[in-house]
Amino acid sequence: HIVDRLIARGDSVVVLDNESTGSHANVNPAAQFVSGDVRNPADLAPIFESGVDVVLHIAGQASIRLSFQDPAADLNVNTLGTINVLQQCLAHRVPRLIFASSMTIYGNTNIVPTPETTIPDPVSYYAVTKYAAERYVHVTAQRRDLGFDFNVTSLRMFNVYGERQSLTNAYQGVFAIFIGNVLRDEPITIHSDGEQSRDFVHIDDVARAWVDAIDNPASYGEVINIGTGAATSVNRLCDIVLTAFGHTRDTYPVSYQPAQPGDMRRSAADITKAKNLLGWQPQVDLDAGKLATINWGKNL
């Protein structure tokens, strides 16, 4: 989605992806696609050697559950992978980098909606690696020995959803997981009591924030939440999906299981900073965005 916007505004785009969670088929054909991994500097070097003006670093292992199953892999992708990207930026004097940080670093805060000034308290290995990577990004940009201006921004992403999200990946995107469950006539599993809440933000709004931030000096050196400010319970999310398919929780198999390690109880973004610095706010209505995503899933 970000690549589409960049291509539309006339940018030349190179995409590096190992397709662990995405697909080459989703990438705009006008972009150059390189199969590679941020864990491997040899995959990164040729791209940077060809000349890069801006890096949008979205690569990451995004599953909390997988982070507990394989902490080393999580660390290697999210933190060491980010260090590899930063090293290439420094070696080739890339002036601009935007990093995909995560709302999970806030942990179980009592301040909801949560502003960026909230002290991080990560409660999952995934959140630890994302916060560490975020700090590497900003500490690197603050170094006085670089010899050039390295302007960075971290966008703390809340629960991004939308078209082209994988409906078969059981490790990320609860909304997409539910849609995939119903499409395959599989039971839905809800961890905890379903009253835990998340801030679901549509990919169109997210992509707009990323692209708008590139040339915005007000965002340099900043950490900015990207969400809607509204919390939706997992039970309500389940109801939205089931209703779209003509079901209810009374007629469709839904089971409740214990909460998973690292689960957060409440999550919503304070987006005041995004409004003030980026002139950004979400435009996709929650119900309309979810229905559009469900209809896309039905037509696959």
Salt bridges, closest charged atoms under 4 A:
ASP4 OD2 - ARG164 NH2 2.82
ASP11 OD2 - ARG9 NE 2.42
ASP37 OD2 - ARG39 NH2 2.77
GLU134 OE2 - ARG156 NH2 2.64
ASP145 OD1 - ARG143 NE 2.93
GLU163 OE1 - HIS202 NE2 2.96
GLU186 OE2 - ARG184 NE 2.88
ASP193 OD1 - ARG265 NH1 2.93
ASP204 OD1 - HIS1 ND1 3.80
ASP204 OD2 - HIS202 ND1 3.91
ASP205 OD1 - ARG208 NH2 2.74
ASP215 OD2 - ARG9 NH1 3.34
GLU222 OE1 - LYS273 NZ 2.82
ASP239 OD1 - ARG249 NE 2.73
ASP287 OD1 - ARG236 NH2 2.95
